[in-house]
Amino acid sequence: MLPSHSIGRIRYFTALVANRPDDPTQAQRQQAYLRALATVPNLTIHYGHLLAKTKRRPLARQPQSGPRIVEILDTEEKGSDVNLASYLLLDGFEDDYELAVVISNDSDLMLPINMVKDRLGKQVGVFDPSRRRSFELHGAASWYRPLRQGPLGASQFPHTLTDAQGPVSKPSSW
């Protein structure tokens, strides 16, 4: 997607998921994906954590009778955006890149992107994987593009690959 540039390093930010009653194989699918990612040269995985808690929320459409408040299981990924911002700044301070490319729609990254551009004089491009444009990131980035389905589809792992532990197969539910 950027043919005139070479990739020096890839940092992947995530949190380990746990199986849920409505998705009992979620953790196994993620582990297969993380094993596949680990086969990519120059890629490191950085972990945040998940915070799961029960929250009480009002119903969007209030019924005539019955409960108006429901309990939901809310899971939030914590730390991944801070980790990304920290490494974006650290790698910039260490002059580890000329151009950083961030794949995100998280407007919380606006400030560190601006800092890298304004204080370090480096370019930060954003590929947005969401269908909803982040106006904050669009305004902060050196360039901003949607992450198109064509290049994304062409970049998929094969259905089965091998790592040091043996074969890794793409789960059928992906």
C-alpha positions as CSV (number, residue, x, y, z in Angstrom):
1,M,0.0,0.0,0.0
2,L,3.1,2.2,0.3
3,P,5.4,0.8,-2.4
4,S,8.1,3.5,-2.1
5,H,8.6,2.7,1.6
6,S,10.2,-0.3,3.3
7,I,9.0,-1.7,6.6
8,G,11.5,-1.6,9.4
9,R,9.3,-2.7,12.3
10,I,5.7,-3.6,12.9
11,R,4.2,-3.2,16.4
12,Y,0.9,-4.9,17.0
13,F,-1.1,-3.8,20.1
14,T,-3.8,-6.0,21.6
15,A,-5.1,-7.6,24.7
16,L,-5.7,-11.3,25.4
17,V,-9.4,-12.2,25.3
18,A,-11.2,-14.8,27.4
19,N,-13.9,-17.1,26.2
20,R,-17.4,-15.8,26.8
21,P,-20.7,-17.8,27.1
22,D,-21.8,-16.4,23.7
23,D,-18.3,-17.1,22.1
24,P,-16.7,-20.2,23.8
25,T,-13.8,-20.4,21.3
26,Q,-12.8,-16.7,21.2
27,A,-9.5,-17.2,23.0
28,Q,-8.4,-20.1,20.9
29,R,-9.1,-18.1,17.7
30,Q,-7.1,-15.2,19.0
31,Q,-4.2,-17.5,20.0
32,A,-4.1,-19.0,16.4
33,Y,-4.0,-15.4,15.0
34,L,-1.2,-14.4,17.4
35,R,0.8,-17.5,16.5
36,A,0.4,-16.5,12.8
37,L,1.4,-12.9,13.5
38,A,4.5,-14.1,15.3
39,T,5.8,-15.6,12.0
40,V,6.0,-12.2,10.5
41,P,9.6,-10.8,10.5
42,N,10.2,-7.6,12.5
43,L,6.8,-7.9,14.2
44,T,6.4,-7.6,18.0
45,I,3.2,-8.0,20.0
46,H,2.5,-5.6,22.8
47,Y,-0.2,-6.5,25.3
48,G,-2.7,-4.3,27.2
49,H,-5.4,-6.1,29.2
50,L,-9.2,-6.5,29.1
51,L,-11.4,-5.2,31.9
52,A,-14.7,-6.9,32.1
53,K,-17.4,-5.7,34.4
54,T,-21.1,-5.7,34.8
55,K,-22.8,-2.3,34.2
56,R,-26.3,-1.1,34.6
57,R,-27.7,0.8,31.7
58,P,-31.1,2.2,30.7
59,L,-32.9,0.6,27.8
60,A,-32.9,2.8,24.6
61,R,-36.6,2.2,24.2
62,Q,-38.4,2.3,27.5
63,P,-41.2,-0.4,27.7
64,Q,-44.6,0.5,29.0
65,S,-44.0,-1.8,32.0
66,G,-41.3,-4.0,33.3
67,P,-37.6,-3.2,33.9
68,R,-36.2,0.0,32.4
69,I,-32.6,-0.8,33.5
70,V,-30.7,-3.8,32.4
71,E,-27.3,-5.3,33.4
72,I,-24.8,-5.7,30.6
73,L,-21.4,-7.3,30.5
74,D,-19.0,-4.6,29.3
75,T,-15.5,-5.5,28.2
76,E,-13.0,-2.7,27.6
77,E,-9.5,-3.0,26.1
78,K,-7.2,-1.1,28.4
79,G,-3.7,0.0,27.7
80,S,-3.4,-0.8,24.0
81,D,-3.9,2.8,22.9
82,V,-1.5,4.1,25.6
83,N,1.1,1.5,24.6
84,L,0.8,2.5,20.9
85,A,1.1,6.2,21.7
86,S,4.1,5.5,24.0
87,Y,6.0,3.5,21.3
88,L,5.1,6.1,18.6
89,L,6.7,8.7,20.7
90,L,9.6,6.6,22.0
91,D,10.5,5.3,18.5
92,G,10.3,8.9,17.2
93,F,12.6,10.2,19.9
94,E,15.1,7.4,19.1
95,D,14.9,8.4,15.4
96,D,13.8,4.8,14.6
97,Y,11.6,5.8,11.7
98,E,11.0,8.5,9.1
99,L,7.4,7.7,8.6
100,A,5.2,5.9,11.1
101,V,1.9,4.3,9.9
102,V,-0.8,3.9,12.4
103,I,-3.8,1.6,11.7
104,S,-6.6,2.9,13.9
105,N,-9.7,4.9,14.3
106,D,-9.1,5.9,17.9
107,S,-9.2,9.6,18.2
108,D,-7.3,9.3,21.5
109,L,-4.2,9.1,19.3
110,M,-4.6,12.6,18.0
111,L,-2.3,14.2,20.6
112,P,0.7,11.8,20.2
113,I,0.4,12.0,16.4
114,N,0.5,15.8,16.6
115,M,3.4,15.7,19.0
116,V,5.4,13.5,16.6
117,K,4.6,15.7,13.7
118,D,5.1,19.1,15.4
119,R,7.9,18.4,17.9
120,L,9.9,15.7,16.1
121,G,9.2,16.7,12.5
122,K,8.2,13.2,11.4
123,Q,5.4,12.0,9.3
124,V,2.6,9.9,10.7
125,G,0.1,8.4,8.3
126,V,-3.1,6.8,9.3
127,F,-5.0,3.9,7.7
128,D,-8.5,3.9,9.1
129,P,-10.0,0.4,9.3
130,S,-13.4,1.8,10.3
131,R,-16.3,2.8,8.0
132,R,-16.7,5.9,10.2
133,R,-14.1,8.6,9.5
134,S,-12.2,9.9,12.5
135,F,-12.1,13.6,11.8
136,E,-9.7,14.1,14.7
137,L,-7.2,11.6,13.2
138,H,-7.8,13.0,9.7
139,G,-6.8,16.4,11.0
140,A,-3.8,15.2,12.9
141,A,-2.2,12.8,10.5
142,S,0.3,13.7,7.7
143,W,-2.0,11.7,5.5
144,Y,-5.2,9.8,6.2
145,R,-6.6,7.0,4.1
146,P,-9.3,4.4,4.6
147,L,-8.0,0.8,4.8
148,R,-9.4,-0.6,1.6
149,Q,-10.8,-4.1,1.4
150,G,-8.8,-5.0,-1.7
151,P,-5.3,-4.6,-0.2
152,L,-6.5,-6.0,3.1
153,G,-7.9,-9.1,1.5
154,A,-4.6,-9.6,-0.5
155,S,-2.7,-9.5,2.8
156,Q,-4.3,-12.4,4.5
157,F,-2.4,-15.3,5.9
158,P,-2.8,-18.7,4.1
159,H,-5.4,-21.0,5.6
160,T,-2.6,-23.1,7.2
161,L,0.9,-22.1,8.0
162,T,3.7,-23.5,10.3
163,D,5.5,-22.0,13.2
164,A,7.9,-23.5,15.7
165,Q,5.0,-25.3,17.5
166,G,3.6,-26.9,14.3
167,P,0.8,-26.1,11.9
168,V,-1.6,-23.2,12.6
169,S,-4.9,-23.3,10.8
170,K,-7.3,-20.4,10.2
171,P,-10.4,-21.1,12.3
172,S,-13.6,-21.7,10.3
173,S,-15.5,-18.9,12.1
174,W,-13.2,-16.1,10.9
